Each structure stands twice: as structure tokens, then as C-alpha cells.
């Protein structure tokens, strides 16, 4: 396996882990670990293109605005939307490597 294939395999593992954290919250240990692992891998693979890390960190996993009427479903939708966006973003990185 060459470096490109290894990088793609590592990104695919992070994508697969999204399925296991979908039932968690953005404050859970599992999510924070996944987020940190993902950020570190992006930095490792694309160190000279720092905008990828910035783009990943720009993904919101919580609602943008909070009010006294913000309920659990709003948090769940924001978290799911962030995970979906992260999944698409990681797939785009794989396309970049290919």
C-alpha cells in the first residue's frame, strides 16, 4: 500500500466512525476524540494547505443561535447536519488525494 492509499484508508476510517458517534452529542468524549483525530490527520496529510483544517473547523455541530426555546431536537438536527457536512468534506479530501 502506497502513501496515497494509506491516507485514503485513514480518511475512510474516520468517515466510518461517524456512524458510531451519530447517537452521541458534540460534548461527548467519543465525538471530541473523533474531531481531534480528524483535525490531526488533515494537518498531517495537507500541512501546506492549512485552509483544509480551517474548513473542517468551520463546520458547526451545534446550533448557531440559542434561545430559551432551543430544544433537544434543534441540537440533534445541528449535530446531524454537522456530521453530514463533515462526511462530505472528508469524501472531498479523498477525491483530492485520488
RAJOZI-V484664 format. One line per field, one symbol per residue. phi: phi as a letter, one per 20 degrees, with the letter a starting at -180 (. if undefined). psi: psi as a letter, one per 20 degrees, with the letter a starting at -180 (. if undefined). burial: # if it has 9 or more other ideal C-beta (glycine too) atoms within 8 Angstrom, else .. A space follows every 10 residues. Layout:
phi=???
psi=???
burial=???
This chain:
phi=.effffffff fffffffgge dgeecfdfgf ffffffffff fffffcgecf fffffffefe dcffcdbfef dgffffffff ffffffgfff ffffffff
psi=prgghggggg ghghghhhhi ihiarijqgg ghgggggggg gggghlhimi hgggggiipp jrqhpqrijp rhhggggggg gggggggggh hhhghgh.
burial=.....##### ##.##.##.. #....#.#.# ##.##.###. ###.##.... .##.##..## ###......# ...##..### ###.###.## #.##..#.
